[in-house]
């Protein structure tokens, strides 16, 4: 699994864009006690929203901490040096919570010509989902620099986004990634739908306003599908 530069730079921020690089594989049902619940979450992933289409071969489900995508991203992050160590996983701190790590999860990648797009679902109880949604990076992480194993580096800038509320509650943020290849932006909305924690992310060099519209449209469609498939 070799990482493209834009994928590698995002690793220090979040798990999401590794999907298309690694090609997720679901765990064997007999090996994972969460397999049935995770499979139900996977069935509840949107098949398509507007012109974004699910890439089944680059998606996976199972216990969150055991997912290929999650484990590989953790390996890459472990070899990344930050000028502000407290900013490790600045956008993904919820993923370190024990309640999340042991929970059923589904990670789906989508083909969308305007950017790299993914959607994560984690099944928790309402209190644990609210706790996960409430995790935030320190204020010092508004700007930081990551240096990778090969000596290259990227600068990161994190800002909040004002978007319409999704599900029961939500928050959104944008991360600007600057390196020798230019600028990329990752836009993310995290939401809670009952005990389901959802995260929609888009990364690319495209129009931020278009990314924000897609975040809202996709996430609203995802919540509606969950209500149809999981209630």
C-alpha positions in Angstrom: 0.0 0.0 0.0 2.0 3.0 -1.2 0.6 6.4 -0.4 0.2 9.2 -2.9 1.5 12.5 -1.5 -2.0 14.0 -1.0 -3.1 10.9 0.8 0.0 10.7 3.0 -0.4 14.3 4.1 -4.0 13.7 5.2 -2.9 10.7 7.3 -1.6 13.0 10.0 -5.1 14.6 10.1 -7.5 11.8 9.8 -8.2 8.2 8.7 -10.6 9.0 6.0 -8.6 9.4 2.8 -6.6 6.2 3.2 -9.5 4.2 1.8 -8.8 4.6 -1.9 -5.1 4.0 -1.3 -5.5 0.8 0.7 -8.7 -0.7 -0.6 -10.5 -1.8 2.6 -11.4 -5.4 3.2 -14.1 -6.5 5.6 -13.2 -8.9 8.4 -14.2 -12.5 8.4 -17.5 -12.8 10.2 -16.3 -15.6 12.5 -13.4 -13.5 13.7 -15.3 -10.4 14.8 -18.0 -10.3 17.4 -19.2 -7.0 15.9 -19.5 -8.4 12.4 -23.3 -8.6 12.2 -23.8 -5.1 13.6 -21.0 -3.7 11.4 -22.5 -5.3 8.4 -25.9 -3.7 9.1 -24.1 -0.3 9.3 -22.5 -1.0 6.0 -25.8 -1.8 4.4 -27.0 1.6 5.7 -24.3 3.5 3.8 -25.7 5.6 1.0 -25.2 4.0 -2.4 -25.0 7.4 -4.2 -25.7 11.0 -3.5 -25.8 13.4 -6.4 -22.8 12.1 -8.5 -20.9 10.5 -5.7 -21.0 6.7 -5.9 -20.0 4.1 -3.3 -16.8 2.2 -4.1 -17.5 -1.2 -2.5 -13.9 -2.5 -3.1 -12.4 0.5 -1.1 -14.8 0.2 1.8 -14.8 -2.1 4.9 -16.7 -2.9 8.1 -16.0 -4.5 11.5 -14.7 -3.5 14.9 -13.4 0.0 14.5 -9.9 -0.6 15.9 -9.5 -3.8 13.8 -10.2 -2.2 10.4 -7.4 -2.3 7.9 -7.9 1.4 7.2 -7.6 2.4 10.9 -4.6 0.2 11.7 -2.6 1.4 8.6 -3.3 5.0 9.3 -2.1 4.5 12.9 1.2 3.0 11.6 1.7 6.0 9.4 0.9 8.5 12.1 3.3 6.9 14.4 6.1 7.7 12.0 5.0 11.3 11.6 6.7 14.1 13.7 4.7 17.2 14.7 6.1 20.5 15.8 3.1 20.5 18.3 2.8 16.8 19.5 -0.6 17.6 21.1 -2.0 18.0 17.6 -1.6 14.4 16.7 -5.0 13.3 15.3 -6.2 16.9 15.7 -9.4 16.1 13.7 -9.7 12.5 14.7 -9.4 12.4 18.6 -12.7 10.6 18.9 -11.1 7.6 17.3 -8.9 7.1 20.4 -11.9 6.7 22.7 -12.2 3.1 24.0 -15.9 3.1 23.4 -15.3 3.9 19.7 -12.3 1.5 19.3 -14.4 -1.5 20.4 -17.6 -0.5 18.5 -19.0 -1.8 15.2 -18.1 0.5 12.4 -18.3 0.9 8.6 -16.0 3.0 6.5 -17.1 3.8 3.0 -15.2 5.5 0.1 -17.0 7.3 -2.7 -16.0 8.0 -6.3 -16.5 11.8 -6.8 -14.7 13.6 -9.5 -14.3 16.8 -7.4 -12.5 15.3 -4.5 -11.7 12.3 -2.3 -14.8 11.4 -0.3 -15.5 9.1 2.6 -18.2 8.4 5.2 -17.7 6.6 8.6 -20.4 5.2 10.8 -19.8 3.9 14.3 -22.5 2.3 16.5 -22.4 3.6 20.1 -25.0 4.5 22.8 -26.2 8.1 22.8 -24.0 9.2 25.6 -20.8 7.7 24.1 -21.7 9.2 20.7 -22.2 12.6 22.3 -18.9 12.3 24.1 -17.1 11.4 20.8 -18.7 14.4 19.1 -17.5 16.7 21.8 -13.8 15.8 21.4 -11.9 18.8 20.0 -8.2 19.6 19.4 -6.4 22.2 21.6 -6.6 25.8 20.5 -2.9 25.6 19.7 -3.7 23.2 16.8 -5.1 26.0 14.6 -1.7 25.8 12.9 0.9 23.1 13.0 3.5 21.3 10.8 4.0 17.6 10.2 7.3 16.0 9.1 7.2 12.6 7.5 9.6 9.6 7.5 11.1 10.6 4.2 11.9 14.1 5.4 9.1 15.9 3.6 6.6 18.1 5.5 3.2 19.7 5.4 1.7 22.7 7.1 -1.9 22.4 8.5 -4.5 25.0 9.4 -7.7 24.1 11.2 -10.8 26.2 11.3 -14.4 25.7 12.3 -17.2 25.7 9.6 -20.6 27.1 10.0 -23.0 24.5 8.5 -26.6 23.6 9.1 -27.1 21.1 11.9 -27.2 17.5 10.9 -29.0 14.7 12.8 -29.4 15.3 16.5 -26.3 17.5 16.7 -23.2 18.1 14.6 -20.0 20.1 14.2 -17.9 20.9 11.1 -14.4 22.0 10.4 -11.9 22.6 7.6 -8.3 21.7 7.4 -5.9 23.3 4.9 -2.9 21.2 3.9 0.0 22.9 2.2 3.1 21.1 0.9 5.4 21.0 -2.1 2.5 19.8 -4.2 0.4 22.8 -3.5 -2.8 23.2 -1.4 -5.5 20.7 -0.5 -8.5 21.2 1.7 -10.3 18.7 3.9 -13.8 19.5 4.9 -15.5 17.4 7.5 -18.8 17.2 9.3 -19.3 15.0 12.4 -22.9 14.3 13.5 -24.8 12.2 15.9 -28.0 10.4 14.9 -29.2 8.8 18.1 -26.4 6.4 19.1 -24.8 6.5 15.6 -21.7 8.6 15.1 -21.2 9.7 11.5 -18.4 11.5 9.8 -18.4 12.8 6.2 -15.2 14.1 4.8 -14.0 15.5 1.4 -10.5 16.3 0.5 -9.1 18.0 -2.6 -8.2 21.2 -4.3 -11.7 22.1 -5.3 -14.2 24.9 -4.5 -14.7 25.0 -0.7 -18.3 26.2 -1.1 -19.1 23.2 -3.3 -17.5 20.9 -0.7 -19.6 22.4 2.0 -22.8 21.9 0.0 -21.9 18.3 -0.7 -21.1 17.7 3.0 -24.6 18.8 4.0 -26.4 17.1 1.2 -24.6 13.8 1.7 -24.9 13.8 5.5 -28.6 14.6 5.4 -29.1 11.7 2.9 -27.0 9.4 5.1 -29.1 10.2 8.2 -32.3 9.5 6.2 -31.0 6.2 5.0 -30.0 5.2 8.5 -33.5 5.8 9.7 -34.8 3.7 6.9 -32.4 0.8 7.3 -31.6 0.7 11.0 -34.7 1.8 12.9 
